[in-house]
Amino acid sequence: MTTHGQGVSPADGASAGVKGLAPYKPGRPIGEVARELGLDPAGIVKLASNENPLGMSPKSVAAVQQVLAVGDARYPDANGHDLKQALAAHYGIDAGWITLGNGSNDVLELAARALVGPGQRIVYSRYAFVVYPLVAKAIGAVGVEVPDDGLGHDLDAMLAAITPDTRLVFLANPNNPTGTFIEGERLLRFLEQVPPQVAVVLDEAYTEYLRPEQRYDALAWVKRLPNLIVSRTFSKAFGLAGLRVGFAVAQPAITDLLGRVRQPFNVNTLALVAAQAVLADADYQQRSYALNQQGLKQLSAAFDALGLTYVPSSGNFVLVKVGDAAAVNDALLRAGVIVRPVANYGLPEWLRISVGLPEENQKLIDALTKILKG
Ligand SMILES: *Cc1c(COP(=O)(O)O)cnc(C)c1O
């Protein structure tokens, strides 16, 4: 007996994890804020999603234009051969150890889907990247949130949280949204203590922004740690957030599994050529780094002057405590500045502010000063 029309839906049978998901809340697009508040989009500054304020590398733009000029209707190279070769040469790694992703978000999900079954555990820190609990829920895994050690990762507590049911650990360094950083030596000691049957995704979305004295080479660690997956993205320092491309580096046994759950054409043709082009654009990479250092100084100095508490950042954004962050955020939107409220991270008094161009940072500083003093 069927019961069509009696209010029964396939949605009823969805897993508890999926039903309990709160969708990822992105930074608000300029067009949406302009429409809602009746503002001129040209006057709005977006410092909400940690994008590269320089725009794309001119070399990426040229590479994309060249592809478009041909007007090829074919599928992309499912293996991303040319980009993998370029990455292998650039980072001194084996091309066969690379998995390309539609953004590194894709890579995070592939790791969870390939390695974790329903009911098994995924460990991550409180105030870590919000995608980790989302991925855990979506695949019916048990997300284990380990208390922070003052907004950063408590590595000892994370080790202690690993049980026989644990299959995966997510760890971002530097972390988003806090901007906190774990020194390479301490991180390596942690990785060496993770049991060999537990994989670690080391999410290095902001690694290009590390100062020279902070840098370490996790891609080299992969050679002696068979349970390590390093994840990188072209969305931040490489300026390709809109094209969606990232990658994972892991030993062949894990890379093979990631390849099995990957969609065959997960990285599009334009993203492939744009990524290869910016990888060869040392000048753009240097300018991105320098602009970010300058912007971090500009924002920190302003927050100091305003007497605001903030977390010294190793990324391209700053987490700052403003009190009633929802109200301050509303006022900033009306002033034409989009930043990121982080109440969904359990940080209702804080805002995360991406580093922009000097004049964009100044607009934010002027608006914030007016709001807090007014
Ligand atoms: C921005 C970010 C990513 C990258 O996302 P993409 O899907 O590559 O755009 C991954 N991890 C963290 C911690 C991030 O902040």
The ligand as an SDF file (V2000), in Angstrom:
LIG
                    3D

 15 15  0  0  0  0  0  0  0  0999 V2000
   39.6290   28.8780    3.5430 C   0  0  0  0  0  0  0  0  0  0  0  0
   39.9410   27.5900    4.2010 C   0  0  0  0  0  0  0  0  0  0  0  0
   40.0280   26.4160    3.4740 C   0  0  0  0  0  0  0  0  0  0  0  0
   39.9950   26.4540    1.9780 C   0  0  0  0  0  0  0  0  0  0  0  0
   38.8210   26.2910    1.4110 O   0  0  0  0  0  0  0  0  0  0  0  0
   38.7670   26.0550   -0.1660 P   0  0  0  0  0  0  0  0  0  0  0  0
   37.7320   25.0180   -0.2930 O   0  0  0  0  0  0  0  0  0  0  0  0
   40.0970   25.5980   -0.6220 O   0  0  0  0  0  0  0  0  0  0  0  0
   38.3940   27.3690   -0.7470 O   0  0  0  0  0  0  0  0  0  0  0  0
   40.3710   25.2430    4.1000 C   0  0  0  0  0  0  0  0  0  0  0  0
   40.6300   25.2130    5.4110 N   0  0  0  0  0  0  0  0  0  0  0  0
   40.5790   26.3250    6.1460 C   0  0  0  0  0  0  0  0  0  0  0  0
   40.9310   26.2560    7.5740 C   0  0  0  0  0  0  0  0  0  0  0  0
   40.2130   27.5370    5.5680 C   0  0  0  0  0  0  0  0  0  0  0  0
   40.1170   28.6300    6.3060 O   0  0  0  0  0  0  0  0  0  0  0  0
  1  2  1  0
  2  3  1  0
  2 14  2  0
  3  4  1  0
  3 10  2  0
  4  5  1  0
  5  6  1  0
  6  7  2  0
  6  8  1  0
  6  9  1  0
 10 11  1  0
 11 12  2  0
 12 13  1  0
 12 14  1  0
 14 15  1  0
M  END
$$$$
